[in-house]
């Protein structure tokens, strides 16, 4: 038995209260006691309780009715109700109200111990689940947006305001400016945070399969459709669907998307009846949608529905003062990824970064820093690890290949030649690692 599990016993018969206390202390539990519901409520205001054993009939109320009060104060706490002979109805009602279980007074007390153990296991799981959920929410919250410039803080304020609503959001901004980061942050701080967040890049899915991907299909709807399949809208039900590069969506599918936005229904490929969903839409694009409407590439009515709340993300050039903070963040991240001591950032390295154009915005900065960390042989990042002015914006396949080769060599050294360990550190499959060793003649 794990120690420090606290049980609150609510019982007005002192002899039973004393007996239960002795039994449960012997089992290793910490005990709190209350002779009535008023005292129990005060204890719950000041003490964290894991389990409650509560009588039904108490001087100031009914234990079954107390369940809702308990759950409001401490949602993860489980309660076991003790009911008298001939009043099983109390036990049934207790379960409906949210009790873990009930015992009939007069039964062998040995039944209580295993029941408490099961209830405790549930409490532990619930608390761990909440801890993990909180971690996930923090990871994808606005805390994940790095920067203190006025340009980015103003955008964060706007996004936080809309996050707590169900309003459709359109994120605008250049490629690499962090639109998906903002989409996931809006979701994580909404009342849908514990529901699915599903992202799809409309430019990465071919027109032929996009309708099926988004809305699903029935078996036999087309060649290869051997069984029914759910689409991304159903996968995101009660959560959020992020439609990146919405400007690339074909016109015929824009009409179906408009229908979902208007009444929450769509028809699967090969189906005749409607499917209803409750999905929040966040869309993003780097295109000028008004211009696309004028050129008949985008539906004007869909644009109106998408722009309930519009947020324009700044380019990195518009928030250049954030580059030192972003650099510090990514250097720590990439050094940790390869189990390397965090590298220092020289002032001249930082100055050169600030003066770079960064047409690819944060994504380009991130890629340059990852390459610099991989290629660095000393303890400090120096400007020679960055591309020259003439190299910026030119193809980097050879440079990236050299960086990948250097990374593999470094990780193999750290893993002392253990290829299985190296593959894990690189987050790739062992077969992929062997292929790269062959490609790079390592």
Secondary structure, DSSP 8 states (H G I E B T S, - for coil): --S--EEEEE-S-HHHHHHHHHHHHHTT-EEEEESSHHHHHHHHHHS--SEEEEESEETTEEHHHHHHHHHHH-TT-EEEEEE-TT-HHHHHHHHHHT-SEEEETTS-THHHHHHHHHHHHHHHHHHHHHHHHHHHHHHTSGGGS---SHHHHHHHHHHHHHHTS---EEEE--TTS-HHHHHHHHHHTSTTTTS-EEEEETTSS-HHHHHHHHH-B-TTSSTT--S-B--HHHHTTTSEEEEETGGGS-HHHHHHHHHHHHHSEE--BT--S-EE---EEEEEESS-HHHHHHTTSS-HHHHHHHTTEEEE---GGGGGGGHHHHHHHHHHHHHHHTT----EE-HHHHHHHHTS--TTHHHHHHHHHHHHHHH--SSEE-GGGS--TTTTTS--HHHHHHHHHHHHHHHHHHTTT-HHHHHHHHTS-HHHHHHHHHHTT-
